Amino acid sequence: MQKQQKEFITTEPTSLKAIELLYTFSVRMYGLALRLAAPFHEKARKWVRGRRNWEQQLRAQIDPAHPWIWFHCASLGEFEQGRNLIEQLRTRHSRFRILLTFFSPSGYEIRKNSAHGGSVCYLPLDTPAHARRFLDIVQPRLVVFVKYELWLHYLGEIAARQIPFALVAARVRPESAFFRSIFRSLYRRAFEKMTHIFTQDAASQTLIRDFSGNARITVSSDTRYDRVQSNRAGFEEIPAIRRFKGGRLCIIGGSTWPRDEELLLESYRQLKPHHNLCLILAPHEIHPERIDRWAARFPEETLRFSQIDRLSDAHRILWIDNIGMLSRLYHYADIACIGGAWGTGLHNILEAAVFGCPVIFGPDYKKFPEAAALIAAGGGFSIGSQQELAPLLEGLLSDGQRRAQIQRMNKTFIETRAGATEMIMAWCEKVLAGV
């Protein structure tokens, strides 16, 4: 690490002002690119539309009679990481209002109507003027960013105003852009000025401390372990899914991409003659045309959840064509196959593991330490091909005792790693006691 630190210092540009100007220019060009793409791309269109007249919209939502805590999440996954912390702050410190901002439409569109006495909005583009006006309106008493989306003008303005700031669930690797990009000097300054940083692991703590010199870093584990425990404790039945499953063994494909779906459907075809089996698929992105193409392979057996009132005994493949159900679906899984580990990025395996089912995913999981840990604990499995998936599923479907053993192991795996939220809450309460 000492050698790496020396490299960062000696290759760093000398003029912070010039780098700041380049960063601002890059951000503006990014915003321009999205505006140009908006007529042709739905996600870009939502990103642009959601930020129109942001200042007027924000002033209408922020009641200055109440003190505010600002949480920022890149998207839905980061929100789930911070959700327990948000809910506990709302419960224990009701005099504060919560402002929740998102960068991505995939987070905002799902959570825009769930303010619960606070406010939800898009984060305006990261320019110096936007950062100043945003903070002038909100005047937060505490700011929390989740994981690693660091917008440098906002962070600089927060530090200049001496607003307590916490980065939570942080995890970095030596190759992270914070350490390697042309803006690394700005990131170093941002990390250095953070009031406190809570990391998922000791390696991240060491990397950030050695890079920035900030010693105010605590290893707290991943807040997602707390979140999924809450999901299990607060589980609410989905009667339609219970009826669909009936007495059959159920494989659930969660946050799937086309490669995942291809492997699962082919494995289902091979296994269904030998098992009383059903398959539920919840795509990461819902594209009706793609569902139609897959459904054409099994026309008599396929049903969409939006058509669940048509359920019959012949239906053995169910496509979830809405968003928001997945974490509860795993309650019904005998085996879960989680999408994304074929190059797009492995999705949340902990949501499935907390319900105890064996968890299967593709080969690209090295950036996800929870996946390697679950494999080591005996409840996770990585496959690299169709030839590996079908036999693995066959073995698990045929051995109820093995599934029961994995259920116990996976529940213990989650329980022994929980507790990050309480650690972060203790710090937040000290801060709020002084404001």
N, C-alpha and C positions, 0 to 999 in steps of 0.2 A: 504493500500500500504506500510506503514512503516513496518508492520509486515512481509509482503512478502519480502521487501528489506532485512530485517535482515536475513531471511531464505536463500536468495541468498548468502549473505556474509558468513554466518557461515558454509554452506555446500560446499563452493567453494574449489577446490583443491589448495594447497599452492604453488605448483611448476608450474609456467606458462611454463617453458621450457619443462617439461615432458608432459604437455597437448599439447603443440605445436607439439612435436614429435608424439604423439598419433594421433593428427589430420592429420599430414602429412602421417602417415602410413595408416590411414583410407581412405584418398583421393587416395593414390596409389593403395590400394586394390580395391577401386571402379573402377578405371581405368582398372585394371587387369580383374575384373569381366566382364566389358563390352567387353574387347578384347576376352575373352573366349566365350562370348555369341554371338559375331559378326557373326560367320558362320551360326548361327541358328536363328538370330533375326534381321529383317531388320533395325529397328531403331537403335539398337546397332551397326550394320554394318556401317550405315551412320555416327554415332557419331565417330567411330574409323577412318573411311576413311577420314572424313573431317578434322581431326587433323594431318594427316600424313604430314611431312615436313612443319609444320605450320610456322616455323621460316623463311624459304626461301620464302614461299608464302606471308607472312606478309611484308618482306623486299621489295618484288616486288610491293606491293600495296601502301606502305607508301612513299610519296614524302616528303623528309625532308625540301624541300624548302617552304612548307606550315605549319602553325601551325595546330594542331589537337585537336579536342574535342572527347573524347571517351565516348560512350553510351554502357552500357551493359544491355541486357534483357535476362531473362531466356528463353522465348519462344515467340510465336506470340502474346499472350494476353498482355504480358508486353510491347512488341513493340507498340501495339496499344495505350497503356496507355501513352507512351512517344512520340508517333508519332508527335503530334502537337508541342511539345517542340522542337523536332529535326527539323521539317520543318521551324519553326520560326527562329531558330538559323541559319539555312542555308540561309534564306532570309535576315535577318537583319545583319548577320556577315559573309558575303561571303568570306572573306579572310581566314576563318577557314575551314578546311575539317572535315567531320564527320566520325569517325570510329565506326561502329556498330557491336557489337559482340553478339553472341547467345550461350547459353549452349546447347539447344535442337535442334535436326534436324527439328522438326516441325516448328520452327521459321526460321532457316537458309534456309531451302530448298525453302520456299516461298519467302523470301526477299533477296536471294543471288544476284539477278540481279537488285536490285533497289538501287544502291549505290548513284546515283544522285551527282556525283562529289566527292564522298567519297569512303569508302571501307566497305565491309561486310565480316565477317569471323567468324569462331568458336572461342570461348575462349579456349585457351589451358588448360589442366588440372592444377588445383591449387596447384602447388608445388613452393617452394622458388626459384628454378632456373628458372622455367618458368615465374614467376612473374617478376623477375629481367630482363630477356632477353626481354620479351614483352614490358615492360616500357622503356627499353633502345632503342628499335626500334621506338616506337610510340612517346615517349616524349610528352604526352598530356598536354595541358595547363589547361584543365578542364576535370573532370571525373564525369559522372552521372550514377548511378545504379538505375534501376526502380524496385520499390516495395520491395522485401525482399530477393532476392538471394544474399547472402553475402559470398564471397570467401575470406577467412581470410588472406591468404598470399598476394593476390593482394591488399587487403585493408591495410595491414601492410606496404607494399612497397610504396603504394601511400602516406600514412601518413609520412613515413620516408623521402620521397622526397619532402614533403610539397606541394603536388599538390592539388589545391582546389577540394573538393569532395562533391557531393550532393547525398543524397538518396531521391528519389521523389516517391510520391504515396505510402508511407510506411503505412502499417497497421499491427498491432500485437495484440495478445490477451494474457491474463495471462498465458495460457498453451503453448504458443509458445516455440519452441525448443531453441530459443535464451536465454530464462530465465531458462530452465529446464535441458538442456543436459549437458553432462560432459564437453562440450566446452564453457559453459556459461561465464567463465572468459575471454576467448578470444573474445567472442562476446561483452562483456562489454567494453573491451579495444577498439574494433573496433568502436562501437557506440560512445564512448567517444571522439575519435579522428576525427570523421567526421566533415567536415567544416560546413555543414548545413544539416538538415533533414527536409523534408516536409511531413507531415503526412496527411492521409485522414480524421482523426477525432481526437477529443480532448483526447479520451481515449488512443489512441496510443501515443500521445504526452506525456501524463502523465507517461505511462508505461516505455517508453524509457528514459525519463528524470530521473525518480526515479531509474531506473536500472543502468544507466551509469553516471549520473551526468552532462550530456551534456545539457546545456540550450539553445543551438542554434537550436531550433526546432520550426517550424511554422506549424500551422494547415492550410492547403491549399485546402482541399476537394480533390476529386478524379479527376485526369486529364482525366479519361474516359468520364466525362460529356462534356468536351470541344471536345474530339475526335468525339463523336457521333453527336454533333451539327455540326461539320465540315462535317461529312458524309451526313447529311441531306442537308446542304447548297450546297454541291458539287455533289448532286445526279445526276447520269447519267442513262438515260433510258436503260432498257434491253428489246429490242423489242420482243425477243422470249418469255420472261415471260409475257409481256403484251398480246401477242397473246394467250398464253396458258390460262391465267386467263379469258380473254374476259369479259363477263358481270357477271361472277359467283362470289359468295363469296369465299374467299380464306383463308384457314388455312395454316400457315407455321410452320413446325417443324424445329427449328434451333439447330444445334450442338447436334443432337439426338444420343442416345444410344439405344440398343435393347429394353429396358423396355419402353422408350419413344415411340418408333415406334410401339410397340405392342398396347399400349393404344390409340395412335392416329389412327391407322388403324382400330381398333375395333370401335372406336367412329365414324369414317368416315362411316363404314359399317352401323351403326345404323342411322346416320343422313342423308345420301345421298337420301333416298326416300322422305325426307321432305324439302330439300333445293337444290337450284341450286348451287352446292358446288364443289370445287376442293381442292386438298391437295398437298402441296409441302413439300418434306422432304429433308433436308440437313444434312447428318450424320456428326458427329464429326470426325469420321475416316471412310474413304471410303473403304469398303470391297465388291467387286463385288459379291462374293458368298452370302453374307448376303442380298444384294439387290435382287439377284435372288430368294432367298427363300421367301422374302416378296412379290415380284412381282408375284410369282406363285399363291398367294391368289386372285389376281385381274389381271389376265393375259391380259384381253382386255382393261383395263383402265390404265395400267401402262406404263410409258415412262421414259427413262433416258434423261437427258439434252444433253448428247453426241449424242443422236439420235433425237434431236428436229426437224430436217428436215422432220421427219416422222409424225409430229403432225397431229392428226385428231380430230374431234369433240368427238370421243369416249374416248379420253385420259383425265382422270380426276385426276390421281395421277402422279406427276412428281418427280423423284429422281434426286437430284443435285449430279453428280458424278465428280465434280471438287472442287477445293478449291479457295476461294478468292471472291466469289459472295455474301456471306451471308448478309453482312451489307446492300447491296443494295436491296436484296430480300424483306426485311421487308417493303419497300415502297409499295409493292403489297398486304401486309397482311391485312385482316380484323381482324384476331386474330392470335397471335403468341404463340406457345408453345415451351419453351426453355428447352433443355435437360440437363441432369446431376444431377438433384436434387433427385436422387434415390440412392445416395451413392458415385458417382464418382466425384461430385463437380459441382455446378450450373455454367453454362456458362453465357456469357454476355447478360443480360436482357436489358441493356441500349440501345444497338443497335436497338432493336425492339421498346422500349418505345419512342425513339426520333421521330419515325414516327407516334406515337399516338395510335397504336393499343393496345387493351387489351393484357396483357402478363400473360401467365399461366405457372406454373412450379410445380415440385413435392414437397415433404414435407421437404427435407433436405436442407434448405436454411439459417439456423441460423448463419452460418459463413459469410453470405453475407448481410451486413447491407443495401445495396441498395434494396434488395428484400423486407425486412421488411418495409422499408420506402415507397416503391412503393405500397405495400399492404395497408399501412396506408393512402396513398394518394388516394386510390380507383381505381388505374389502374392496380394493380397486384393481382393475385389469385394463391393460393397454393391448390393443390389437393393431396389426399392420395390414390386414387384408381380409377379404371375404373368407378365405380358406382358414383363417384363425377365428373369425367371429362365430360362424355357425357351430363348430365343435364346442367352443366355450359356452355358448348359449345352451346347447344340448346337455352338457354336463351339469350346468346349474339348474336347468329345468327338471332334470331327472333326479336331483339329489336334494330333497327337502331338508335333510339334516344339515347339509352344508350351507344352504341358504339361511337357516336358523342361526347357525354359528356366526355367519357373516353379519347377520342383523345385530347380534350382540356386540361384535367387534366394532362395527361402524358407529353404533350409538355411543360406545365408550370413547371412540376416536374423537367425536365431536365434543362430548362432555369434558374431556380432559384438556381441551384447548380453549374453552370459553373463558370469559372474564375480562376481555379487553375493554368493554363498554364501561364497567364500573371503575376501572383504573382511569380512563379518560374523564369520566364524570367527576371523580374526586378532584382532578385538576380544574375542570370547568367551574365547579362550585367554589373553589378558592378564588378564582378570578371574579366570579359574579358577586361574591361577598364584598368585594372592594369597589363595586361600581354602583 
